[in-house]
Amino acid sequence: MVDTHMDIEAIRREIPAVQGRSYLNMSYGPKPRAVTDEVIRMTRLISEAGPLAPPVVDEIDRVYEGARVDMAGLLGASTKEIALTRNVSEGINMVATGIDWAPGDEVIITDEEHPAGSLPWMNLAKRRGVVVRKLKLAPYETEGLLDRLDELITERTRLVCLSHVATKTGYLVPAREVCDLARGRSVPVLLDGAHAVGLIPVDVKEIGANYYSGCGHKWLLAPQGTGFLYVDEDYIDSLELGWIGANSTETWNLDTLEFAPLDSAAKFEFGTRDRAVFGALSVAIRSAKEIGIENIAERSWKLTKRLRDGASKIPGLRAESSPDPRRSTAISRFDTSAFERPDLMDWFWDEHRIIVAARDAWMRISTPYFVLEEEIDRFVSALGELQP
Ligand SMILES: Cc1ncc(COP(=O)(O)O)c(C=O)c1O
């Protein structure tokens, strides 16, 4: 039995999507009833009273600014340092377009970045002549990784951008050590926390990140369209506005063409957006805190070990994630080439009602805290049906 500090059955009863199906892909997390109820409450309020009725305007403002406070609290940041965004890419693009790049300037990313954390730099390489240098993550050792990073930094390096938890293998980057090293070389760090926030404790001050982009829609179980960018207070002024619009400025004057951006990270929140949905982000954050992020991390990891133990007995399946428990999280990647089954994602759904991420010759299994041990065992037993 996984030793748990939580009433897992009670938690599961509140997540409708886990009834009758196993959720082993956290690209988009399933939503607890309370999260959905909050979306419905705000949608109904807007529908029935209209978006500009003063009490509705006040309520939207309350939930939106409340989400900023809750997200800041979750990350150990101040509210001034939080921009609310719609997704991780938006936050990364805010940093990418906010730096004044010159041809030949360098950015360091890893060789396992998601398109969200690699395309903005590839685009800058194409448009501005920025040089993208790649840090190899494998074989996932801390000392070697830091040495490789140290070697890649030059006097032209303007930024290091890497995932806190690597999307491909679940590798937990030694973020504090990376930030310490980069700071020692005067290079700011942007972390992509897509697969970290809601799964493991994240304290941006303790890590020492300069920028941290994340989302609500994965491990926090909040709606799609909720995200954030943390900008260290010392970087708010110097990070310029790549995109700008109403809500970005304190003052603007069409006659003199002068404007003054807000002095908080909220300056990045240009234009109209669905602010009402952020009430549900607050509900999700509160729920994660009630369960306890430490407890979530602990239970997810125990489920991961159960999965990896079981999978290690399947002939032909090759584990690709780091076995080091200090550098691993609840994402496990397997090479499935021996099975020659490019249809694994569909097969698991059609035959077993198990949701996994799989393509061509690999499979990525997430083990969120709300999954049962029996579901892991059922998944492993289904794997056993595949013939290498
Ligand atoms: C590391 C990482 N970054 C970003 C994203 C997604 O970014 P966005 O929220 O912009 O869709 C993912 C999605 O799987 C991811 O794994």
The ligand as an ORCA input file, in Angstrom:
! r2SCAN-3c Opt
* xyz 0 1
  C       7.890     21.580    -20.221
  C       6.623     22.076    -20.833
  N       6.469     23.393    -21.069
  C       5.333     23.880    -21.583
  C       4.283     23.047    -21.889
  C       3.007     23.568    -22.421
  O       2.988     24.916    -22.640
  P       1.627     25.675    -22.839
  O       1.021     25.859    -21.467
  O       2.007     26.941    -23.440
  O       0.761     24.839    -23.706
  C       4.405     21.694    -21.696
  C       3.290     20.807    -22.059
  O       3.317     19.634    -22.002
  C       5.593     21.200    -21.162
  O       5.745     19.890    -20.953
*
